[in-house]
Amino acid sequence: MTTEPIRDDLAAIPRYVPGKALPQALKLSSNEVPYGPLPGVADAIAAAAADVHRYPDMGVARLRDELAARLGVDAGRIATGTGSVALIGHLLQAVSSPGGEVVYSWRSFEAYPIAATVAGLRSVQVPNTPEHGHDVDAMIAAVGPNTRAVILCSPNNPTGPALTADEIDRVFDAVPESVLVVIDEAYREFVTDPSLPDGVERYGDRPNAVVFRTFSKAWGLAGLRIGYMVARPEVADAVRRCVIPFAVNGPGQAAALAALAAEDEMRRRVALVTSERKRVVEAARDVLPEVPQTQANFFWLPLGARAVEFASHCEKLGILVRPFAGDGVRVTIGLPEENDAVLEALRSFAA
Ligand SMILES: *Cc1c(COP(=O)(O)O)cnc(C)c1O
């Protein structure tokens, strides 16, 4: 059967597997924060609803100005989009060229191979270290004349470790300025190790640095799809050209501003998550000592061939986690009683 005029390479794209959702089940499969929208957010959305017959501000001016002020950068260096997933795709489209390549660690965020292929770039996947972090030296060695970008996912989804300043410095020092160094910091707010770098602060002034952040995780707006990136003005402008007009909708812009105004409450909730993370990872290691360190709001169970089996075991107990067949299982940190249920599932699985 012919699929013309559809591009052949699309058939090879792995499908994005969303974390499962079943009513009643504990949903620990999508790295959401369990406390509902931040205070003020629902009211801001309700107020913005009165204007949904109008197109939103296409330039997303108020939100970009607010982010710029907080990050200490010019608003011209910020681009927004419908989730950072969409923006990563737009960035790769903006740098794509025939034969071009993008280097990233694997296992990492499942959106990368999809975004790369759609953008017409070849993925060069570099295996993680035995500790489930990025193998920075191997990544540097994988950069060649066709490389358009290197993606660093820090903390890494789905395994948890973040990159050190020394590791990221080495990447910047090794690659030419014509290669973008993309730092995906979707989980930056959950980083508690004070020695770990903030991508915007430490690398923001580099001409080839691009830092991605999102409102989906710590800020509790996954359902509204808002992400942003910081780069030099020319790169941010190129990405804005690729973004679909009016991508970030009015209620979303209002909600993001309301969420930023509730930053103290965001920090309080994140502290609850990270203190649970410490407790849960320690308890999980009693069963599975190989659980790697994590700086995000999830942890990784390197169960290998038993990954899918563990996810089914959890599902029978009413808990949804995210398996990666043959590799491991990613579990989101939830409420204390939810985390206890996962630990109990792990114990009964291992027994
Ligand atoms: C969740 C996540 C994102 C953000 O996704 P959105 O599209 O902003 O919801 C980006 N990168 C990584 C690694 C993620 O896990």
Ligand as a Chemical Component Dictionary entry (heavy atoms), coordinates in Angstrom:
data_LIG
# 
_chem_comp.id                   LIG 
_chem_comp.type                 NON-POLYMER 
_chem_comp.pdbx_formal_charge   0 
_chem_comp.three_letter_code    LIG 
# 
loop_
_chem_comp_atom.comp_id 
_chem_comp_atom.atom_id 
_chem_comp_atom.alt_atom_id 
_chem_comp_atom.type_symbol 
_chem_comp_atom.charge 
_chem_comp_atom.model_Cartn_x 
_chem_comp_atom.model_Cartn_y 
_chem_comp_atom.model_Cartn_z 
_chem_comp_atom.pdbx_ordinal 
LIG C1 C1 C 0 7.695  17.552 31.000 1  
LIG C2 C2 C 0 8.945  17.901 30.239 2  
LIG C3 C3 C 0 9.010  19.020 29.416 3  
LIG C4 C4 C 0 7.897  20.000 29.351 4  
LIG O1 O1 O 0 6.865  19.644 28.636 5  
LIG P1 P1 P 0 5.736  20.704 28.297 6  
LIG O2 O2 O 0 5.580  20.552 26.847 7  
LIG O3 O3 O 0 6.248  22.066 28.664 8  
LIG O4 O4 O 0 4.572  20.287 29.096 9  
LIG C5 C5 C 0 10.173 19.312 28.749 10 
LIG N1 N1 N 0 11.252 18.535 28.880 11 
LIG C6 C6 C 0 11.251 17.478 29.681 12 
LIG C7 C7 C 0 12.487 16.692 29.845 13 
LIG C8 C8 C 0 10.092 17.110 30.362 14 
LIG O5 O5 O 0 10.089 16.030 31.130 15 
# 
loop_
_chem_comp_bond.comp_id 
_chem_comp_bond.atom_id_1 
_chem_comp_bond.atom_id_2 
_chem_comp_bond.value_order 
_chem_comp_bond.pdbx_ordinal 
LIG C1 C2 SING 1  
LIG C2 C3 SING 2  
LIG C2 C8 DOUB 3  
LIG C3 C4 SING 4  
LIG C3 C5 DOUB 5  
LIG C4 O1 SING 6  
LIG O1 P1 SING 7  
LIG P1 O2 DOUB 8  
LIG P1 O3 SING 9  
LIG P1 O4 SING 10 
LIG C5 N1 SING 11 
LIG N1 C6 DOUB 12 
LIG C6 C7 SING 13 
LIG C6 C8 SING 14 
LIG C8 O5 SING 15 
# 
